């Protein structure tokens, strides 16, 4: 995966994780997973 795509994954994940306290628990879980995926690929770079 390219670094730009990994940054996009982490960015979208952080937005979704920020929506978690507003009552969207499922989106928060998906967001946290996307953050971890993005960080994993950024770390491999």
C-alpha positions in Angstrom: 0.0 0.0 0.0 1.3 3.5 -0.8 1.9 6.0 1.9 -0.7 8.4 0.6 -3.4 5.7 0.9 -2.2 4.8 4.4 -2.5 8.4 5.4 -6.0 8.5 4.0 -7.0 5.3 5.9 -5.6 6.8 9.1 -7.3 10.2 8.5 -10.8 8.7 7.8 -10.3 6.4 10.8 -9.6 9.3 13.1 -12.7 11.1 11.9 -14.9 8.0 12.4 -13.3 7.4 15.9 -14.1 11.0 16.8 -17.8 10.4 16.1 -17.8 7.6 18.7 -18.8 9.7 21.7 -21.7 11.2 19.7 -23.6 7.9 19.9 -22.2 6.1 16.8 -20.4 3.2 18.5 -20.1 1.0 15.4 -18.4 3.8 13.4 -16.0 4.4 16.3 -14.9 0.7 16.2 -14.5 0.9 12.4 -12.5 4.1 12.8 -10.1 2.6 15.3 -9.5 -0.4 13.0 -8.8 2.0 10.1 -6.4 4.0 12.2 -4.5 0.8 13.1 -4.4 -0.3 9.5 -3.1 3.1 8.4 -0.5 3.2 11.1 0.7 -0.3 10.3 1.3 0.6 6.7 2.9 3.9 7.5 5.3 2.1 9.9 6.2 -0.4 7.2 7.2 2.5 4.9 
